[in-house]
Amino acid sequence: MVLPPGHPGNLPRVNPARKFRAACYTIEGLNSFATVIYFNYLYFLFRNRFGFDNKQNLALAALIGLIYTFASWQAGKFAQRYGNFTALKLGFGVMSAGLVLGSQIGSVTGQIVVACVINVGMCFIWPVLEALVSEGTGAARAVGIYNITWAVNNALAYFVGGAIIEHFGYQSIFYVPLTFILAQLGMVFWIEKIHLNHVAPAAGNGLPPEPHRPSPEKARSFQRMAWLANPFAYIAINTLLAVMPGIAAQFHLSTSLAGFVCSLWCFARVLAFIGLWQWTRWHYRFRWMATAFALLILSFVAILSTPSLMLLLVAQVFFGLAIGLVYYSSLFYSMDASDTKSEHGGIHEAAIGIGNFVGPAVGAASLQFFPQYTHNGVMAVSVLLLGGFGGVVAIWKKGL
Protein backbone atom coordinates (compact mmCIF):
# COMPACT_ATOMS: atom_id res chain seq x y z
CA MET A 1 0.00 0.00 0.00
CA VAL A 2 1.41 3.36 -1.04
CA LEU A 3 0.82 6.06 1.55
CA PRO A 4 0.02 9.60 0.38
CA PRO A 5 2.64 12.35 0.80
CA GLY A 6 2.54 13.92 4.25
CA HIS A 7 1.05 10.81 5.87
CA PRO A 8 2.65 10.14 9.31
CA GLY A 9 3.85 6.79 8.03
CA ASN A 10 5.95 8.54 5.39
CA LEU A 11 7.64 10.94 7.79
CA PRO A 12 11.23 10.11 8.75
CA ARG A 13 11.58 8.59 12.19
CA VAL A 14 13.84 10.30 14.69
CA ASN A 15 16.56 8.02 16.02
CA PRO A 16 15.75 7.43 19.73
CA ALA A 17 19.39 7.80 20.69
CA ARG A 18 19.56 11.15 18.87
CA LYS A 19 16.31 12.30 20.52
CA PHE A 20 17.67 11.27 23.90
CA ARG A 21 20.93 13.16 23.42
CA ALA A 22 19.11 16.27 22.15
CA ALA A 23 16.95 16.20 25.29
CA CYS A 24 20.10 15.93 27.44
CA TYR A 25 21.56 18.98 25.71
CA THR A 26 18.30 20.85 26.31
CA ILE A 27 18.42 20.04 30.02
CA GLU A 28 22.06 21.09 30.08
CA GLY A 29 21.30 24.44 28.45
CA LEU A 30 18.42 25.18 30.81
CA ASN A 31 20.54 24.23 33.80
CA SER A 32 23.40 26.46 32.68
CA PHE A 33 21.06 29.45 32.37
CA ALA A 34 19.43 28.75 35.73
CA THR A 35 22.64 28.28 37.71
CA VAL A 36 24.25 31.43 36.28
CA ILE A 37 21.23 33.57 37.15
CA TYR A 38 21.50 32.34 40.73
CA PHE A 39 25.21 31.86 41.44
CA ASN A 40 26.72 34.70 39.40
CA TYR A 41 24.29 37.29 40.76
CA LEU A 42 24.32 35.90 44.29
CA TYR A 43 27.33 38.11 44.99
CA PHE A 44 25.43 41.20 43.85
CA LEU A 45 22.62 40.19 46.24
CA PHE A 46 25.03 39.92 49.17
CA ARG A 47 26.74 43.19 48.29
CA ASN A 48 23.59 45.25 47.75
CA ARG A 49 21.27 43.69 50.35
CA PHE A 50 23.68 42.68 53.12
CA GLY A 51 26.59 45.07 52.52
CA PHE A 52 29.23 42.44 51.66
CA ASP A 53 32.56 43.77 50.41
CA ASN A 54 35.08 41.97 48.17
CA LYS A 55 36.65 40.10 51.10
CA GLN A 56 33.31 38.76 52.34
CA ASN A 57 32.15 37.79 48.84
CA LEU A 58 35.44 35.98 48.26
CA ALA A 59 35.00 34.10 51.53
CA LEU A 60 31.47 33.09 50.47
CA ALA A 61 32.78 31.91 47.10
CA ALA A 62 35.48 29.87 48.84
CA LEU A 63 32.89 28.15 51.05
CA ILE A 64 30.73 27.27 48.05
CA GLY A 65 33.78 25.95 46.20
CA LEU A 66 34.93 23.80 49.11
CA ILE A 67 31.53 22.14 49.36
CA TYR A 68 31.37 21.68 45.58
CA THR A 69 34.72 19.87 45.57
CA PHE A 70 33.69 17.05 47.87
CA ALA A 71 30.04 16.91 46.81
CA SER A 72 30.90 16.57 43.10
CA TRP A 73 33.41 13.82 43.74
CA GLN A 74 30.90 11.83 45.77
CA ALA A 75 28.02 12.64 43.40
CA GLY A 76 29.93 11.12 40.48
CA LYS A 77 30.44 7.93 42.50
CA PHE A 78 26.79 7.97 43.56
CA ALA A 79 25.62 8.21 39.94
CA GLN A 80 27.96 5.41 38.87
CA ARG A 81 26.60 3.16 41.62
CA TYR A 82 22.89 4.02 41.83
CA GLY A 83 22.20 5.28 38.32
CA ASN A 84 22.37 8.54 36.43
CA PHE A 85 18.65 9.26 36.55
CA THR A 86 18.45 8.72 40.31
CA ALA A 87 21.26 11.27 40.69
CA LEU A 88 19.52 13.77 38.40
CA LYS A 89 16.20 13.52 40.26
CA LEU A 90 17.97 13.98 43.58
CA GLY A 91 19.96 16.95 42.29
CA PHE A 92 17.02 18.82 40.78
CA GLY A 93 14.87 18.03 43.83
CA VAL A 94 17.44 19.47 46.25
CA MET A 95 17.98 22.55 44.07
CA SER A 96 14.23 23.19 43.86
CA ALA A 97 13.84 22.95 47.62
CA GLY A 98 16.75 25.31 48.16
CA LEU A 99 15.40 27.92 45.74
CA VAL A 100 11.96 27.84 47.37
CA LEU A 101 13.55 28.34 50.80
CA GLY A 102 15.78 31.10 49.50
CA SER A 103 12.83 33.07 48.17
CA GLN A 104 11.32 33.16 51.68
CA ILE A 105 14.38 33.77 53.88
CA GLY A 106 15.56 37.27 54.69
CA SER A 107 18.57 36.68 56.95
CA VAL A 108 22.16 36.62 55.75
CA THR A 109 22.87 33.32 57.57
CA GLY A 110 19.81 31.72 56.00
CA GLN A 111 20.86 32.81 52.54
CA ILE A 112 24.34 31.34 53.03
CA VAL A 113 22.82 28.02 54.10
CA VAL A 114 20.48 28.09 51.09
CA ALA A 115 23.40 28.76 48.73
CA CYS A 116 25.21 25.71 50.14
CA VAL A 117 22.12 23.50 49.73
CA ILE A 118 21.57 24.58 46.11
CA ASN A 119 25.27 24.05 45.49
CA VAL A 120 25.09 20.44 46.74
CA GLY A 121 22.09 19.73 44.53
CA MET A 122 23.92 21.06 41.49
CA CYS A 123 26.77 18.62 42.12
CA PHE A 124 24.49 15.69 41.21
CA ILE A 125 23.67 17.17 37.81
CA TRP A 126 26.77 18.20 35.87
CA PRO A 127 28.78 14.93 36.14
CA VAL A 128 25.72 12.96 35.01
CA LEU A 129 24.95 15.21 32.04
CA GLU A 130 28.58 14.93 30.92
CA ALA A 131 28.32 11.15 31.07
CA LEU A 132 24.93 10.88 29.35
CA VAL A 133 25.86 12.95 26.30
CA SER A 134 29.04 10.91 25.88
CA GLU A 135 27.27 7.54 25.76
CA GLY A 136 27.66 5.77 22.43
CA THR A 137 29.55 8.54 20.67
CA GLY A 138 33.09 9.83 20.34
CA ALA A 139 34.28 12.13 23.10
CA ALA A 140 35.41 14.84 20.69
CA ARG A 141 31.96 15.36 19.16
CA ALA A 142 30.00 14.90 22.40
CA VAL A 143 32.20 17.21 24.45
CA GLY A 144 32.19 19.84 21.69
CA ILE A 145 28.40 20.12 21.53
CA TYR A 146 28.16 19.88 25.31
CA ASN A 147 30.60 22.76 25.83
CA ILE A 148 28.95 25.02 23.27
CA THR A 149 25.49 24.36 24.72
CA TRP A 150 26.28 25.28 28.31
CA ALA A 151 28.60 28.13 27.38
CA VAL A 152 26.06 29.87 25.12
CA ASN A 153 23.40 29.74 27.82
CA ASN A 154 25.94 30.74 30.46
CA ALA A 155 26.86 33.85 28.47
CA LEU A 156 23.25 34.77 27.73
CA ALA A 157 22.25 34.40 31.38
CA TYR A 158 25.14 36.58 32.59
CA PHE A 159 24.35 39.12 29.87
CA VAL A 160 20.64 39.53 30.69
CA GLY A 161 20.73 38.65 34.40
CA GLY A 162 21.44 42.18 35.56
CA ALA A 163 18.55 43.56 33.53
CA ILE A 164 16.22 40.87 34.94
CA ILE A 165 17.19 41.83 38.48
CA GLU A 166 16.75 45.56 37.85
CA HIS A 167 13.30 44.94 36.38
CA PHE A 168 11.95 42.25 38.74
CA GLY A 169 14.14 42.60 41.83
CA TYR A 170 16.47 40.16 43.56
CA GLN A 171 13.66 37.65 44.13
CA SER A 172 14.07 36.79 40.45
CA ILE A 173 17.37 35.01 41.17
CA PHE A 174 15.22 32.42 42.95
CA TYR A 175 12.03 32.31 40.87
CA VAL A 176 13.62 32.30 37.40
CA PRO A 177 16.00 29.39 38.15
CA LEU A 178 13.21 27.53 39.99
CA THR A 179 11.02 27.63 36.87
CA PHE A 180 13.87 26.20 34.79
CA ILE A 181 14.78 23.55 37.37
CA LEU A 182 11.21 22.24 37.62
CA ALA A 183 11.02 22.00 33.83
CA GLN A 184 14.26 20.02 33.80
CA LEU A 185 13.00 17.67 36.50
CA GLY A 186 9.98 16.88 34.36
CA MET A 187 12.23 16.23 31.36
CA VAL A 188 14.35 13.78 33.39
CA PHE A 189 11.36 11.45 33.87
CA TRP A 190 10.70 11.64 30.12
CA ILE A 191 14.25 10.91 28.96
CA GLU A 192 14.53 8.07 31.47
CA LYS A 193 11.73 6.28 29.60
CA ILE A 194 13.44 6.92 26.25
CA HIS A 195 16.71 5.58 27.61
CA LEU A 196 15.20 2.43 29.12
CA ASN A 197 13.01 1.57 26.13
CA HIS A 198 15.05 2.62 23.13
CA VAL A 199 18.67 3.51 23.91
CA ALA A 200 20.89 0.50 24.54
CA PRO A 201 23.83 1.01 26.90
CA ALA A 202 27.05 1.56 25.05
CA ALA A 203 30.19 -0.44 25.67
CA GLY A 204 33.14 1.82 26.22
CA ASN A 205 32.75 5.01 24.25
CA GLY A 206 31.00 3.29 21.35
CA LEU A 207 33.49 4.20 18.67
CA PRO A 208 37.00 3.06 17.77
CA PRO A 209 39.85 5.20 19.07
CA GLU A 210 40.55 8.41 17.19
CA PRO A 211 43.52 8.05 14.84
CA HIS A 212 45.52 10.78 16.56
CA ARG A 213 45.13 9.39 20.08
CA PRO A 214 48.58 8.86 21.63
CA SER A 215 49.83 6.00 23.76
CA PRO A 216 47.92 5.29 27.00
CA GLU A 217 50.83 6.68 29.02
CA LYS A 218 50.82 9.98 27.14
CA ALA A 219 47.02 10.16 27.26
CA ARG A 220 47.09 9.79 31.06
CA SER A 221 49.77 12.47 31.25
CA PHE A 222 47.56 14.92 29.36
CA GLN A 223 44.61 13.96 31.54
CA ARG A 224 46.63 14.78 34.66
CA MET A 225 47.80 18.08 33.17
CA ALA A 226 44.25 19.05 32.29
CA TRP A 227 42.94 18.04 35.73
CA LEU A 228 45.59 20.28 37.27
CA ALA A 229 45.10 23.21 34.88
CA ASN A 230 41.31 23.35 35.15
CA PRO A 231 41.18 24.08 38.90
CA PHE A 232 43.55 26.98 38.32
CA ALA A 233 41.28 28.27 35.56
CA TYR A 234 38.43 28.21 38.04
CA ILE A 235 40.61 29.88 40.65
CA ALA A 236 40.70 32.80 38.23
CA ILE A 237 37.01 32.57 37.25
CA ASN A 238 35.61 32.48 40.76
CA THR A 239 37.94 35.16 42.04
CA LEU A 240 36.68 37.26 39.14
CA LEU A 241 33.00 36.54 39.78
CA ALA A 242 33.27 37.33 43.48
CA VAL A 243 34.81 40.77 42.87
CA MET A 244 32.74 41.69 39.80
CA PRO A 245 30.37 43.81 41.94
CA GLY A 246 33.42 45.76 43.07
CA ILE A 247 34.66 46.17 39.49
CA ALA A 248 31.18 47.36 38.47
CA ALA A 249 31.25 49.93 41.28
CA GLN A 250 34.73 51.08 40.21
CA PHE A 251 33.45 51.92 36.73
CA HIS A 252 30.08 53.19 38.06
CA LEU A 253 28.11 50.50 36.24
CA SER A 254 24.53 49.69 37.13
CA THR A 255 23.59 46.04 37.72
CA SER A 256 22.27 45.69 34.17
CA LEU A 257 25.33 47.38 32.63
CA ALA A 258 27.58 45.18 34.75
CA GLY A 259 25.86 42.16 33.21
CA PHE A 260 26.39 43.50 29.71
CA VAL A 261 30.02 44.58 30.18
CA CYS A 262 31.32 41.85 32.48
CA SER A 263 29.89 38.95 30.47
CA LEU A 264 32.13 39.55 27.44
CA TRP A 265 34.59 36.84 28.49
CA CYS A 266 31.71 34.33 28.51
CA PHE A 267 30.99 35.03 24.84
CA ALA A 268 34.70 34.76 24.03
CA ARG A 269 34.67 31.35 25.69
CA VAL A 270 31.79 30.31 23.41
CA LEU A 271 33.86 31.25 20.35
CA ALA A 272 36.77 29.23 21.74
CA PHE A 273 34.54 26.18 22.22
CA ILE A 274 33.20 26.41 18.67
CA GLY A 275 36.68 26.71 17.20
CA LEU A 276 38.12 23.87 19.29
CA TRP A 277 35.17 21.64 18.41
CA GLN A 278 35.69 22.10 14.68
CA TRP A 279 39.49 22.11 14.70
CA THR A 280 40.89 19.16 16.65
CA ARG A 281 44.60 19.42 15.94
CA TRP A 282 45.05 20.79 19.48
CA HIS A 283 44.30 17.35 20.94
CA TYR A 284 47.33 16.07 22.87
CA ARG A 285 49.46 19.11 21.88
CA PHE A 286 51.18 20.62 24.90
CA ARG A 287 51.98 23.99 23.32
CA TRP A 288 48.27 24.80 23.09
CA MET A 289 47.66 24.12 26.77
CA ALA A 290 50.77 26.03 27.80
CA THR A 291 49.87 29.07 25.66
CA ALA A 292 46.33 29.12 27.02
CA PHE A 293 47.53 28.93 30.63
CA ALA A 294 50.01 31.78 30.14
CA LEU A 295 47.36 33.91 28.46
CA LEU A 296 44.97 33.13 31.30
CA ILE A 297 47.38 34.57 33.87
CA LEU A 298 48.13 37.75 31.92
CA SER A 299 44.50 38.52 31.14
CA PHE A 300 43.42 37.81 34.73
CA VAL A 301 45.89 40.39 36.07
CA ALA A 302 44.75 42.90 33.45
CA ILE A 303 41.05 42.51 34.25
CA LEU A 304 41.45 42.98 37.99
CA SER A 305 43.99 45.82 37.92
CA THR A 306 43.18 47.96 34.88
CA PRO A 307 41.82 51.51 35.32
CA SER A 308 40.60 51.49 31.71
CA LEU A 309 37.19 50.20 30.67
CA MET A 310 38.47 49.51 27.14
CA LEU A 311 41.38 47.41 28.44
CA LEU A 312 38.90 45.58 30.67
CA LEU A 313 36.94 44.56 27.58
CA VAL A 314 40.03 43.52 25.59
CA ALA A 315 41.44 41.51 28.49
CA GLN A 316 38.11 39.70 28.86
CA VAL A 317 38.31 38.49 25.27
CA PHE A 318 41.70 36.86 25.84
CA PHE A 319 40.58 35.55 29.23
CA GLY A 320 37.57 33.83 27.65
CA LEU A 321 39.64 32.27 24.87
CA ALA A 322 42.19 30.93 27.36
CA ILE A 323 39.54 29.61 29.74
CA GLY A 324 37.85 27.88 26.81
CA LEU A 325 40.84 25.75 25.90
CA VAL A 326 41.74 24.85 29.48
CA TYR A 327 38.20 23.76 30.34
CA TYR A 328 37.72 21.93 27.04
CA SER A 329 40.96 20.03 27.62
CA SER A 330 39.90 18.87 31.07
CA LEU A 331 36.51 17.56 29.99
CA PHE A 332 37.78 16.05 26.72
CA TYR A 333 40.64 14.17 28.36
CA SER A 334 38.27 13.04 31.16
CA MET A 335 35.76 11.55 28.70
CA ASP A 336 38.08 10.31 25.95
CA ALA A 337 38.28 6.48 26.07
CA SER A 338 36.69 6.44 29.53
CA ASP A 339 34.30 3.68 30.63
CA THR A 340 33.34 5.14 34.03
CA LYS A 341 32.08 8.43 32.64
CA SER A 342 29.93 9.56 35.57
CA GLU A 343 32.78 8.98 38.01
CA HIS A 344 35.26 10.75 35.74
CA GLY A 345 32.74 13.55 35.31
CA GLY A 346 32.65 13.83 39.09
CA ILE A 347 36.45 14.08 39.20
CA HIS A 348 36.35 16.77 36.50
CA GLU A 349 33.76 18.75 38.50
CA ALA A 350 35.63 18.19 41.78
CA ALA A 351 38.71 19.69 40.14
CA ILE A 352 36.57 22.72 39.28
CA GLY A 353 35.49 22.86 42.92
CA ILE A 354 39.11 23.00 44.07
CA GLY A 355 39.60 26.07 41.93
CA ASN A 356 36.31 27.52 43.15
CA PHE A 357 37.63 27.23 46.70
CA VAL A 358 41.34 28.02 46.51
CA GLY A 359 41.24 31.20 44.43
CA PRO A 360 38.64 33.09 46.46
CA ALA A 361 40.14 31.75 49.72
CA VAL A 362 43.57 33.12 48.84
CA GLY A 363 42.06 36.42 47.73
CA ALA A 364 40.02 36.76 50.92
CA ALA A 365 42.98 35.84 53.14
CA SER A 366 45.23 38.40 51.47
CA LEU A 367 42.61 41.14 51.96
CA GLN A 368 42.18 40.06 55.59
CA PHE A 369 45.86 40.09 56.56
CA PHE A 370 47.17 42.78 54.20
CA PRO A 371 44.25 45.19 53.73
CA GLN A 372 46.57 48.13 53.11
CA TYR A 373 47.55 46.74 49.70
CA THR A 374 44.57 47.27 47.41
CA HIS A 375 45.85 44.94 44.67
CA ASN A 376 47.29 42.36 47.03
CA GLY A 377 44.48 39.88 46.35
CA VAL A 378 45.19 40.08 42.63
CA MET A 379 48.89 39.46 43.13
CA ALA A 380 48.34 36.57 45.56
CA VAL A 381 46.03 34.75 43.16
CA SER A 382 48.37 35.51 40.24
CA VAL A 383 51.30 33.91 42.10
CA LEU A 384 49.07 30.92 42.73
CA LEU A 385 48.31 30.69 39.00
CA LEU A 386 52.01 30.81 38.19
CA GLY A 387 52.54 27.89 40.55
CA GLY A 388 49.87 25.95 38.66
CA PHE A 389 51.59 26.71 35.38
CA GLY A 390 54.82 25.32 36.79
CA GLY A 391 53.02 22.16 37.88
CA VAL A 392 51.62 21.59 34.38
CA VAL A 393 55.08 21.99 32.87
CA ALA A 394 56.50 19.53 35.42
CA ILE A 395 53.89 16.89 34.51
CA TRP A 396 54.63 17.38 30.81
CA LYS A 397 58.39 16.96 31.29
CA LYS A 398 57.87 13.87 33.40
CA GLY A 399 55.74 12.32 30.66
CA LEU A 400 58.32 12.90 27.88
N, C-alpha and C positions, 0 to 999 in steps of 0.2 A: 504494500500500500504506500503510495507516494503522498507525503504530507504537504499541505500548501505552505508557501513561503510565510514566515512569521509565526508558524505554529510552534508552541513550546517544545515539541519533540524535535524540531529542526534547529533550535538554538544550541550553541556550543555549551557544553557542560564545564563548569569551573572545577578545576582540580581541587579536591578537598584539602590536600596539603598546602596548596597555594592560598586557598581561602583561609586556612588556619593561620598561616604565617602573616597574611595581610591583617588579620584580626589582632595578632600579637603586636604588629607594628602600630596599629591604631591605639591599642592600650598603652603602648610605650609612649607615643606622642602625647596622649592625654595626660599621662602621668608626669611627663616632663614639664608640661605647661603648669599643671597643678602644683607640683613641688617647688617650682621657681617662684610662682606667685606667693607661696607661703614663706619658704626659707630665705629667698633673697630679700624680700621686703620685711621680714621679721626684724631685721636690724634697724630699719627705719621706724618701725613700731616702737621698739625699745628706746630709741633715741628721742622720738617726738612725744611719746606718751609717758615714759618713765624717766627721761632725762639721762639715758646712758651716754657716756662718752666713748671714744675709740677704745680705751683700755677695757671698759666693761663689755663692750660688744665683742672684742677679741676674746675675752674670757668666756663669754657665752658660746662663741663659735668653737672654742677649744673643747668645751664640755660636750657639745653636740658631736664633734668629730671623734672624741674619745669613745663615746657610746656607740657611734656608727662603726668604729673599727671592730669591736668585739661582736656586736650584734650581726654585722654582715657576715663575718667569718662563720658564726654559728648558724645563721640563716641558710647559708649555702649548704652546710652539712645537713640541716633539717630538711631542706628541699630534696637533697639527694636520697635521704632515708625515707621520708614520709610522702614524697611526691610533690611535684611542682605546683599542682593546682591547690593542694592543701596549703602550701606556703603562700600562694597568692591570695587566697581567701582570708587567711589569717592576717596578712599584711594590710590589705585594703580595709578589713574590719577594724583593726587597731587604729589605722589612720583616720577612718571615719569617726570613731569614738573620740579620738583626740581633738579633731576639728570641731566637733559639736561642743565639747567641754571648753575649748578655747574661745568660742564665740560667746560664752556665758560668764567667763571668769574675768575679773577686773584687777586682780592683784598681780604684782610683778613675780612673786614666787610661783603663783599658780600658772602663769604664762610660761615660765621656765620649765616647770614640770610637764606642761602640755607639749612644749617643743620637743622634749626628750621622748615622750610617748609617741608622737607622730614620727619622730626620727627612727625609733625602733620598728614601727610598722613598715616604714619605707625600706628597711633593710631586707625584708622578706620578698621584695618585689623585683628590684633590679637584677640580682643574680639569676633569678628564675627567667626573666624576660630574655636575658642574654643567652641562656641555655636553650630556651624554646625556639628562638629564631635561628639558632645554629643547627637544629636537628635536621639531618638528612640533606645538608647542603654544605658547600665549601665555606670555610671560615672567612675567606677574603670577601666573598659576595655578601654573606649574611652580616658580617660586622660592618661592612660599608653602608648598607642600607640602614642598619640599626643606628649607627652613629649619626647619619644625616637626619634621620627621623627625630631623634631626641634633641639634637643640636638646633634644628630649625625651630622646634616648639619652645626650646629653652630661650633662644634669642627673642622670639616673638613675645613670650611672656615677660621677659625682662624689659623689653621695649615698651609694652603697653601697660605694664603693671603699675607704674607710677600714676598714669592717667586714670586707671581704674580706681586707685585709692583716693585720688583727689576728687573724683566724681562721686564715689559711693562710700568713702570713709574706710577706716582700717578694719572694720568688720568684714570687708570683702576679701581679706586675705584668709578668712576662714570659710566663708560661704561659697566663693568661686571654686576653690580646690575641692570642697566637699561635694559639690555638684558633679565635678569631673570624676572624683573617686567612686561615688556611688554608681555612675555610669560604667566605670571600669569593672566594678565588682559584678554587675549584671552580665557584662561581656565574658567574664571568666567562666561563669556557669555554662554559657553558650559554647565557648571554644573547647571546654572540657568534653562536651558531647561530641563535637567534631573530631577531637583527638582520639577519643575512645572508639568511635565507630568507623572512622575513615582513615586516620593517619597512623600507619604502622610505625612502631619505634624503629629508629635507625641504628644500625650497628656502626660504632665509631662515628666518623663525621660524614659517612654516606658517599664520599667521593674518594677517588684515588689521590695520593699526595700530589701537591702542585709540583711542577717540574723544577722550580727553582728552590724548593725546600732544601736546606742544608742537612748535614749529618745531625743525628739526635743530640750529640754533645753540643754542637754549635747552636742548635735550636733552643736547648735548655739555657745556654748562656744568654741568648737574646731575651728569653723569657724572664730570666733573673734581672737583666739590665732594665727591662721595661717595668717590672714590678718595683724596682727601686726608683726609677725616674718618675713614675706616675704619682707616688705620694708627694714628691717634691713639687710637681706641677700643681697639686692641690694645696700644698703649703702656700704657694703663691696665690692661687685662686681664692682661697678662703680668707687669707689675710686681706686681699683686695676687697672682697664682698663685705667684710666686717667694717672696713674703714670707708666704704663708699659714701655713707651719709656724711662723713667728715669732709671728703673730697667735694661732694655736692655743695656743702656749706661754704667751703673755701672759694668756689667759683660762683657762689650765690645762685645756685640752681634750685628751682622748685622740685618737688617730688616727681612730677611728670617729666620735667626736663632732665632730671637725673636719670630717669629710666631711658630716655631717648639717647642721651650722650654716653652714659656709662655702659650701655649694652653693645657698643660697637665691636668690642672684642669677641662677643658671642657670635656675631654675624661673620667675623673673620674666621672663627673656628669652623663654621658651617662650610665656608669656601675651602678650607683646608681638608675637611672630611670628603667633600665632593672630589677634589683633586686627587687625594690619596686613594680613594675608592677606584677611580678610573685608571690611575697610573700606579702600577704595583711594583715598579722597579726598586722602590725603597725597602721592600721586604728584605730583612736580614742584611741591611747595609748600615754599618755603624756610623758612617759619616753623616747620615741624615739625622740619626738620633742625637749625635753630638752637637750638630749645628743647631737643632731645635732647642736643646737644653741651654746652650750658650745664649741664644736669642731670647729665650724665656727670662733669663736672669737680667739681661740688659733692659728689656722692655719693662720688666717689673719695677726696677729701680726708677726708670723714667716716669712711669705712671704715678708712683707714689711721691715723687719729689719735684715734679715739674711745676713751675709757676705759670706755664702757658697752656691755655685750653687747646690750642692747635697741636702742640706737642703731645698733649694727653690723648688726643684722637689718633695721631700717627702711631704712638707707642702701643695703643690698644690693638691696632691692626696687626702689628708684629707679635704681640702677646698672644692674640687669638690663633695666628698661624702656628706658632710654636707649641701652644697648648694642644692644638689639634693633632699634631704628629705624635707627641708624647702619649696622649691618651689613646689614640688609635693603635699605637704600638703595643701598649699594655693589653688592651682587649683582644687584639688580633693574635698576639703570641700566647694569650691565655686560652683562646678557643681553638687555635690551629692544632689539628691532630690530637685533640683532647677527648677522652671518653667520659670523664666525670665533669661535665660542663657546668652543672649547677654549683658543684663544690669549687671549681676553678673560678666561676663567676663570683662566688663569695670571697675568694682570696683577692681577686681583682678589686672588688668593692672595699674589702678590708684595707687594702693598700691605699685606696682613696681616703678612707677614714683616718689613717695614720697622718696623711697630709693635712686633712681637715683639722686634726688636733694639734699637731706640732707647730705649724706656722702661726696660727693665732695665739697659741700658748707662749711661744717665744716673743711674739710682738707685745703681748700683754705684760709679760714679765719685764721686758726692757723698759716699757713705759712706767711700770710700777717702781722699779729700782733706780732708773735713770730718767726721771721725768723732765730734767732740765734740758735734755737733748731732744729737740722736737722730731728729728729724723732718725732717732736711735732705733726705733722699731723697724724702720725700713732697712737699716744697715744690718741689724741682727738677723733678720730673715734672709737678707741677701747673702750673708756669710754662710748661713745654713744651706742655701741653695748651691753655693760654690762647693760645699762639702759633699752634697749629693752628686754634683757633676764629677768630682774626683772619684767617688765610689763607682759610678758607671764606667769611667775609664779603667779603673782597677779590675772590674769584672771582665771587661773586654780584653784587656791584656792577659788576664789569667786564662781566658778561653782560646787564645791564639795557638 
